[in-house]
Amino acid sequence: MTQHLDLLEAESIYILREVFASFQKPVMLYSLGKDSQVLLHLLRKASFPARPPLPLLHVDTLWKFREMIALRERVAARGDVEVLVHVNEEGVRQGISPLVHGAAVHTDIMKTQALKQALDKYGFDAAIGGARRDEEKSRAKERVFSFRNAQHRWDPKRQRPELWQAYNTRLSPGESVRVFPLSNWTELDVWRYIRREGIEVVPLYFAAERPVVARDGTWILAEDARFVPRPGERVERRRVRFRTLGCWPLTGAIESQADTLDKIIDEMERSRSSERQGRLIDHNATNSMERKKQEGYF
Amino acid sequence: MAARLRFITCGSVDDGKSTLLGRLLYDAGAVLEDQLDALRRDSRRLHGEESLDFALLTDGLEAEREQGITIDVAWRYFHTMRRHFIVADCPGHEQYTRNMATGASQAELAVVLVDARKGLLAQTRRHSYICALMGIRQVILAVNKMDLVGFDADVYASIVEPYRALAARLGIETIHALPVVAPDGDNVGAHSARMPWYTGPTLLELLESAEAEPAPPRAFRLPVQWVNRADADFRGYAGTVSGGRVAVGDEVVVQPAMQRARVARIVTADGDLAAAAHGQAVTLCLDREVDASRGDVIASAAEPAPVADQFGCHLIWMDEAPLLPNRSYLLRLGTRTVNARVTAIKHKVDVNTQAELAARRLELNEVGYCNVDIDQPVPFERYADNRTLGGFVLIDRQSNATVAAGMIDFALRRASNIHWQHTDVDKAMRALAKGQQPLCLWFTGLSGAGKSTIANLVERRLAAQGFHTYLLDGDNLRHGLNVDLGFTAEARVENVRRVAEVAALMVDAGLIVLVCVISPFRSEREFARSRFAEGEFVEIFVDTPLAECERRDPKGLYRKARAGEIRNFTGIDSPYEPPLQPELHLHAEGRRAEQLAEEVLAKVAALQTRAD
């Protein structure tokens, strides 16, 4: 088991160092979930003893859980890596809200468009992300160094062959890549690595009693004053935790007793459902992730 | 627990690869409830029946679902009590062979599927050949759709025997064969009651007990990936050990410069190590100052890697545009990127029969045995000994596309036997003696654009001012140096290469050289540029519209080309790629050659002033 995690760690460090060495202006997309925390940990290892030679970028939709933002502030306060935050101000002016406009519009404007704005604003030519191939079927088809044209589009039929670890990192002006160092990790690998390395994660991953309502077959957290129960909905206290974290109105919790890493891993090993079933944005249509990715979604 | 196994599934289209893999994941317990629900929904929607279409678990792209085929590699991860697996589900269609090769480059074992009704097909042979070429030494032959041949043991045997013969010929060492019915799971995760004559292990058992990676390379190698300068006192060489083992105190050599040093520290974020082995990502500190950078290899001093600038190698061509010998490509080997060209295609391989065929170029998905020449010596290994330092990719200079995968066979000796002869009088001295800054003025443009006319005027004026010049005219050179070359794309590449080399010698001699060749391809003009020092090469685009060139038609060539009497004529049936950023862009329409020559002279004068 140790050997398996060691292999994954070494492969990811190799990929991160390729980014350090090959690009003019790389950045790490930092979404504050467990994968991001693992990525940040690997980033520190890859550049040790130097500080990470690139900044983190958080695309904030203003609908993130408070505990996520608190973690971001703690990471920024540690001071070994620069944390940039970008918000789509145009979207804010339009009052875009997942509660009003729905998951698809909110995600497009506050995440996809916001990300493109940020990449263009800073001129980043490589953006590292924590996506894993086990998350979703179109992810399973994506390269480690995933090429994007000047409009940030992904064309799954025109991917570069990726042989051995001889990654082709060359770009023409305006083009960029998304880099996925955790491609070969599974959700369980991520949790086992978090336990082994003692990596801090947002407390929402651990079971606790929280105010929630049942909505669309999952538990939605009544996170702040913007939450308005729909007719017939009732806020109740349940012992829940999250397997994945996004914008709070779009992310469902599961009922769970797992309040330690050991219990989470144990629960995962016995789980019969996949990680993203709590993500409402994936359920809009068949292949919706592929379409979002083609348009520039991470 | 056994070491992680990386494997691929391959075989012809419709042999049921995706179905078999989906079934394997299902039997290994790797398909979760909500994924199973989605699979039931999708199966019903597409087929309107109750049975599950396991292929839908892996074919995740819209186009794949529409066409019912696999276009690109799908990576899947699962584990059993005994081992972790990474599997690449590879496409079967011939047009996606490059994606199959991509998967094979990451794998230690291949599951080759055959349809029991069809037996060995061209794609079975093609994929097995590519697996062998990529260094896969173990194959599991899964004979599928046994239910459609009445579970007949003789049919099974009639497929397995010729396959064993094929595999032996290809050098695949280990073959396990088994009969399966992928959708029903016979012999996939559990033994089949319908084929009691098969008593061997199930597919899952075979995978659980297969050998993982072959023994890693013995001698220590670390391609330097990134130089870590944490502070003024720290200089570490970060990289992943790609063979052997290194310990603190070991003597190493930085290649290709062959500087010796000892390992002072092996740094990781979890503390310094006493030793590091194959696969570990570390940072080495050496006991003395050496000049090492990304692309160098730190190797065992006792057993350094061979160093060469010419190889014999296999190439799998992966681009729609064909491989043209002598065109300059970028070659990425280990962490190093250099300029390279294929000097000869010794033969191409018919991947169905493995017959060796003569070839002048390689087309998409073709495999050839080639000589490759690179512009500097690099440390390498035979691919059979070390995939990291023996496997390379070629990258197109214009599109940046990955166009080929290469597997090094051995160094060509003649490279190391020809040494660069040192001469005491060098370019700077020769230039000084002539009192000028040597230059290459490279005129490119369509036939009849006015290149030679302008260059002639420029040279006359330069000579009058006392400059030492020479004019290399493409047409004139074709009477002598290039008399053997025609006008195919391959011949044009070689034509420009020779002219560039001659021009480079003349600049070395201290001259101002004027070159007039159509040089229609950007790649070759980039190659020409690479032969010169910064500022020595002046690309001059004589930009005359095709209609105007055709109206002038000074040599009557356009008329002949239009009449079909000349083939491969630039602008008519052969492309011209205009320069994107020439040093000088001459908009020639409606202007006199004398005016255009003045522009060139002004540019030359500016460069001469700067040289003073």
Interface residues (C-beta under 8 A of the other chain):
Chain A: M1 Q3 H4 D6 L7 E9 A10 I13 Y14 R17 E18 F20 A21 R44 K45 A46 S47 F48 P49 A50 R51 R133 D134 E136 K137 S138 A140 K141 P156 K157 Q159 R160 P161 E162 L163 W164 Q165 A166 N168 R170 L171 S172 S183 N184 T186 S271 R272 S273 S274 Q277 T286 N287 E290 R291
Chain B: M1 A3 R4 L32 E33 D34 Q35 D42 L57 T58 D59 G60 L61 E62 A63 R65 I71 D72 V73 A74 W75 R76 Y77 H84 I86 R98 N99 A101 T102 S105 Q106 Q225 W226 N228 R229 A230 D231 F234 G236 A238 G239 T240 V267 T268 A269 D270 G279 Q280 A281 T283 R294 M318 L330 R332 L333 G334 T335 R387 T388 G391 F392 V393 I395 S399 N400 A401 T402 A405
